[in-house]
């Protein structure tokens, strides 16, 4: 009686590593509604919503799939012996939601199948024996607006996802999970209504030298030097501009003004120039409630020949997190 044996050749696929894992750095949420942030290699941009990127390290995930085979030739190198991969969301914390989209791009492996979407299902091929193939994973992550978050619900948050693998065509159910990191700040914005800079009413007399009228940027008080024939009337009200900034408590921000120099107030073809005075010329720090009021005052010069009339001008204030 003759006996024969047949060698059992096989291969197994594993998710060897997800390294580095996804990182979005630091972002500001929107005041209302979600903002979707797109992490694409080394950049993060807001693709919808009114939130904004602030700063910090950005990383895309690199996923390594390993094939371990036996026999000669090694079963990993046989055409048709490929890895099937699935990618999808798991859980999230705080204002971070589940990923709205994953985007897989080839590293050393060849990818075919569904490579973009909320759940990915594709095949990795190109193995030439026992060893590894890689692909990159970019992501889109929705962040809840201030109106949806619990007060104080900011800071470091995570959203987790899985990468599962099996021998194609088996549906993968095991692999590795990773927690993408993101630091979320409250929306930084200027609260309306604004209180404008007001010089009030100045009564110019027909004679005398020039006079300077100043609105103090901190107190809003009005003072006058020079021509005693310029009368500063009590009404209408005068005072400094007050710009209330709201955002993440105890954080710093940059502030800029346009124009950067003097403000020109106009009355038809006639102009008055304001030399501005500011409580915060370039930066500020929000208090423990996430609030800071910027004050803007200024000085104008009035002469005996300054045309009468109502003068007005514009100042644009922009704030951004440091």
C-alpha positions as CSV (number, residue, x, y, z in Angstrom):
1,X,0.0,0.0,0.0
2,X,1.4,3.4,-1.0
3,X,1.0,6.5,1.1
4,X,1.6,10.1,0.1
5,X,1.6,13.4,2.0
6,X,0.7,16.9,0.8
7,X,2.5,19.9,2.3
8,X,0.1,22.5,3.9
9,X,1.1,25.9,2.7
10,X,-0.5,29.0,4.1
11,X,-0.1,32.7,4.8
12,X,-1.4,35.1,7.4
13,X,-1.9,38.8,7.3
14,X,-1.6,41.1,10.4
15,X,-1.7,44.8,11.0
16,X,1.8,45.2,12.2
17,X,1.7,48.8,13.2
18,X,-0.1,52.2,12.9
19,X,2.8,54.5,13.4
20,X,2.8,57.5,13.6
21,X,-0.8,57.9,14.5
22,X,-3.0,60.7,13.3
23,X,-2.5,64.1,14.9
24,X,-4.4,67.3,14.1
25,X,-2.6,69.8,16.4
26,X,-4.6,72.6,17.9
27,X,-7.8,74.0,16.4
28,X,-10.6,76.5,17.3
29,X,-14.2,75.4,17.2
30,X,-16.9,77.4,15.5
31,X,-19.3,79.5,17.6
32,X,-22.1,77.4,16.2
33,X,-22.2,74.2,14.1
34,X,-19.6,71.6,13.2
35,X,-16.3,72.4,11.5
36,X,-14.7,69.5,9.5
37,X,-11.0,69.6,9.6
38,X,-9.0,67.8,6.9
39,X,-5.7,66.3,7.9
40,X,-3.7,65.8,4.7
41,X,-0.2,64.6,5.2
42,X,1.4,67.5,7.2
43,X,-1.4,70.1,6.8
44,X,-4.8,70.6,8.5
45,X,-7.4,72.8,6.9
46,X,-11.0,73.6,7.7
47,X,-13.0,72.3,4.7
48,X,-16.4,73.3,6.1
49,X,-17.7,75.4,9.0
50,X,-16.2,78.5,10.6
51,X,-13.6,76.9,12.9
52,X,-9.9,77.5,12.3
53,X,-6.6,75.8,12.5
54,X,-4.3,77.3,15.2
55,X,-1.0,75.5,15.5
56,X,0.7,72.3,16.6
57,X,2.2,69.1,15.1
58,X,0.3,67.4,12.3
59,X,0.8,63.7,11.5
60,X,-0.7,61.3,9.0
61,X,-1.0,57.7,9.9
62,X,1.3,55.1,8.2
63,X,-0.2,51.6,8.4
64,X,2.0,48.5,8.0
65,X,0.5,45.2,6.8
66,X,2.6,42.1,7.3
67,X,2.3,38.8,5.4
68,X,3.8,35.7,7.0
69,X,3.9,32.7,4.6
70,X,5.4,29.3,4.2
71,X,6.5,26.9,1.4
72,X,8.6,27.5,-1.6
73,X,7.8,29.7,-3.4
74,X,6.6,31.6,-0.4
75,X,2.8,31.7,-0.4
76,X,2.8,35.5,0.2
77,X,4.3,36.0,-3.3
78,X,1.7,33.9,-5.1
79,X,-0.6,36.0,-7.3
80,X,-4.0,36.3,-5.8
81,X,-2.8,35.8,-2.3
82,X,-3.6,39.3,-1.0
83,X,-4.6,41.2,2.1
84,X,-8.1,42.6,2.5
85,X,-8.3,45.7,4.8
86,X,-11.2,47.5,6.4
87,X,-11.0,50.9,8.1
88,X,-13.7,52.6,10.1
89,X,-14.5,54.8,13.2
90,X,-15.0,53.6,16.7
91,X,-15.5,56.1,19.5
92,X,-14.7,59.8,20.3
93,X,-14.4,62.1,23.3
94,X,-15.6,65.7,24.0
95,X,-16.3,67.8,21.0
96,X,-14.6,65.4,18.6
97,X,-17.0,63.4,16.5
98,X,-16.5,60.2,14.6
99,X,-14.5,60.5,11.4
100,X,-16.6,61.6,8.4
101,X,-14.0,60.4,5.9
102,X,-10.9,58.3,5.5
103,X,-8.6,58.5,2.5
104,X,-6.1,55.7,1.9
105,X,-3.1,56.2,-0.4
106,X,-0.4,53.7,-1.4
107,X,2.9,53.5,0.3
108,X,4.8,50.4,-0.7
109,X,1.7,48.4,-1.3
110,X,-0.7,48.3,-4.2
111,X,-4.3,49.4,-3.2
112,X,-7.5,48.5,-5.0
113,X,-11.1,48.9,-3.8
114,X,-12.9,51.6,-1.8
115,X,-10.1,54.0,-0.8
116,X,-12.3,57.0,0.2
117,X,-15.3,57.2,2.5
118,X,-16.6,56.8,6.1
119,X,-15.6,53.1,5.9
120,X,-12.9,51.7,3.6
121,X,-12.7,48.2,2.2
122,X,-9.8,47.5,-0.1
123,X,-7.1,44.9,-1.1
124,X,-3.4,45.3,-0.5
125,X,-1.2,43.4,-3.0
126,X,2.4,43.5,-4.2
127,X,3.9,41.1,-1.6
128,X,6.9,39.3,-2.9
129,X,7.3,37.0,0.1
130,X,7.2,37.3,3.9
131,X,7.4,41.0,4.7
132,X,5.5,44.3,5.0
133,X,3.5,46.6,2.8
134,X,2.4,50.1,3.8
135,X,-0.3,52.6,3.0
136,X,-1.0,56.1,4.3
137,X,-4.3,57.2,6.0
138,X,-5.6,60.8,5.8
139,X,-8.8,61.8,7.6
140,X,-11.6,64.3,7.9
141,X,-12.8,65.0,11.5
142,X,-15.9,67.0,12.5
143,X,-15.6,69.1,15.7
144,X,-18.7,70.3,17.5
145,X,-19.3,74.1,17.8
146,X,-19.4,76.0,21.1
147,X,-23.2,75.8,21.1
148,X,-23.0,72.0,21.3
149,X,-20.2,71.6,23.9
150,X,-20.5,71.4,27.6
151,X,-18.9,74.5,29.3
152,X,-15.2,73.7,29.8
153,X,-15.4,70.8,27.3
154,X,-12.2,71.8,25.5
155,X,-8.6,70.7,25.5
156,X,-7.1,67.4,24.3
157,X,-9.6,65.1,22.7
158,X,-9.5,61.9,20.7
159,X,-11.4,60.0,18.0
160,X,-10.5,56.4,17.5
161,X,-10.6,54.1,14.5
162,X,-9.8,50.6,13.5
163,X,-7.7,49.0,10.8
164,X,-8.6,45.3,10.4
165,X,-7.0,42.8,8.0
166,X,-7.6,39.2,6.7
167,X,-6.7,37.1,3.7
168,X,-8.8,38.2,0.8
169,X,-11.8,37.6,0.3
170,X,-12.4,37.0,4.0
171,X,-14.1,40.0,5.8
172,X,-11.6,41.3,8.3
173,X,-12.6,41.4,12.0
174,X,-9.3,41.8,13.8
175,X,-6.4,44.2,13.7
176,X,-5.3,47.3,15.5
177,X,-7.0,50.5,16.8
178,X,-5.6,54.0,17.0
179,X,-6.6,57.2,18.8
180,X,-6.2,60.3,16.7
181,X,-5.4,63.4,18.8
182,X,-6.7,66.9,18.5
183,X,-6.7,69.9,20.9
184,X,-9.8,72.0,20.7
185,X,-10.2,75.6,21.8
186,X,-13.4,77.7,22.0
187,X,-14.2,79.9,19.1
188,X,-12.3,83.2,19.3
189,X,-14.5,86.1,18.2
190,X,-15.4,89.7,18.8
191,X,-18.7,90.1,20.6
192,X,-21.4,92.4,19.1
193,X,-22.5,95.2,19.5
194,X,-19.3,97.2,19.5
195,X,-18.9,100.5,21.3
196,X,-17.3,102.9,18.9
197,X,-14.7,105.6,19.5
198,X,-16.6,108.9,20.0
199,X,-15.2,112.4,20.3
200,X,-18.6,113.9,21.0
201,X,-19.4,117.5,20.0
202,X,-16.6,120.1,19.6
203,X,-17.6,123.7,19.1
204,X,-14.9,125.5,17.1
205,X,-14.6,129.3,17.6
206,X,-13.6,131.5,14.6
207,X,-10.2,132.4,16.1
208,X,-7.3,130.9,18.1
209,X,-4.5,128.4,17.6
210,X,-4.9,124.7,17.1
211,X,-6.2,122.4,19.9
212,X,-5.8,118.7,20.6
213,X,-8.7,116.6,21.9
214,X,-7.8,113.2,23.4
215,X,-10.0,110.2,24.3
216,X,-8.2,108.0,26.9
217,X,-7.9,104.4,25.7
218,X,-8.3,103.0,29.2
219,X,-10.8,105.3,30.9
220,X,-12.6,106.9,28.0
221,X,-12.1,110.3,29.6
222,X,-11.9,113.3,27.2
223,X,-9.2,116.0,27.7
224,X,-8.2,119.1,25.7
225,X,-5.0,121.0,25.3
226,X,-4.2,124.1,23.3
227,X,-6.8,126.4,22.0
228,X,-9.1,127.6,24.7
229,X,-11.6,128.8,22.1
230,X,-12.5,125.1,21.3
231,X,-15.4,124.1,23.4
232,X,-16.0,120.4,24.2
233,X,-19.7,120.1,24.6
234,X,-21.1,117.4,27.1
235,X,-23.5,115.9,24.5
236,X,-23.6,113.8,22.5
237,X,-21.7,111.2,24.6
238,X,-18.0,110.7,24.1
239,X,-15.8,107.7,25.0
240,X,-13.3,105.1,24.0
241,X,-14.0,102.2,21.6
242,X,-14.6,99.0,23.5
243,X,-14.1,95.7,21.7
244,X,-15.0,92.6,23.7
245,X,-13.1,89.5,22.7
246,X,-14.4,86.1,23.7
247,X,-12.7,82.7,23.6
248,X,-10.8,80.0,25.5
249,X,-10.1,81.1,29.1
250,X,-6.6,82.1,30.0
251,X,-5.2,81.9,26.5
252,X,-3.3,84.5,24.5
253,X,-4.2,85.9,21.2
254,X,-2.8,88.3,18.6
255,X,-4.7,91.5,17.6
256,X,-4.2,93.6,14.5
257,X,-5.7,96.9,13.4
258,X,-6.4,98.2,9.9
259,X,-5.4,100.9,9.1
260,X,-2.2,100.2,11.1
261,X,-1.5,103.9,11.5
262,X,-3.8,106.9,11.9
263,X,-7.5,106.6,11.2
264,X,-8.9,109.1,8.8
265,X,-12.4,110.5,9.6
266,X,-14.1,112.2,6.7
267,X,-16.9,114.8,6.2
268,X,-17.4,114.9,2.5
269,X,-14.0,116.1,1.1
270,X,-12.8,117.2,4.5
271,X,-10.7,115.0,6.7
272,X,-9.6,114.7,10.3
273,X,-6.8,112.3,11.3
274,X,-6.9,110.3,14.6
275,X,-3.6,109.3,16.2
276,X,-4.8,106.1,17.8
277,X,-4.1,105.0,21.4
278,X,-4.7,101.3,22.3
279,X,-4.8,99.2,25.5
280,X,-3.6,96.2,23.5
281,X,-1.5,97.1,20.5
282,X,-0.5,93.6,19.3
283,X,-1.7,90.9,21.8
284,X,-3.9,90.1,24.7
285,X,-4.7,87.4,27.3
286,X,-8.3,86.2,28.0
287,X,-9.3,86.1,31.6
288,X,-10.7,83.1,33.5
289,X,-14.1,83.5,31.9
290,X,-12.6,83.8,28.4
291,X,-13.1,87.5,28.0
292,X,-11.0,90.6,27.4
293,X,-12.1,94.1,26.4
294,X,-9.8,96.1,24.1
295,X,-9.9,99.8,24.4
296,X,-9.1,102.3,21.6
297,X,-8.8,106.0,22.1
298,X,-7.1,108.7,20.1
299,X,-6.1,112.3,19.6
300,X,-7.4,114.7,16.9
301,X,-6.1,118.2,16.2
302,X,-8.7,121.0,15.4
303,X,-7.7,124.4,14.1
304,X,-9.6,127.6,13.5
305,X,-10.0,126.7,9.9
306,X,-11.2,123.1,10.4
307,X,-14.5,122.7,8.4
308,X,-17.6,122.2,10.5
309,X,-19.6,119.0,10.1
310,X,-19.9,115.4,11.3
311,X,-16.8,113.3,10.8
312,X,-16.6,109.5,10.8
313,X,-14.2,106.7,9.9
314,X,-13.6,103.0,10.1
315,X,-11.2,100.8,12.1
316,X,-11.0,97.0,11.4
317,X,-9.9,94.8,14.3
318,X,-8.8,91.2,13.8
319,X,-8.0,88.6,16.5
320,X,-6.3,85.2,16.2
321,X,-5.1,82.7,18.7
322,X,-1.3,82.6,19.2
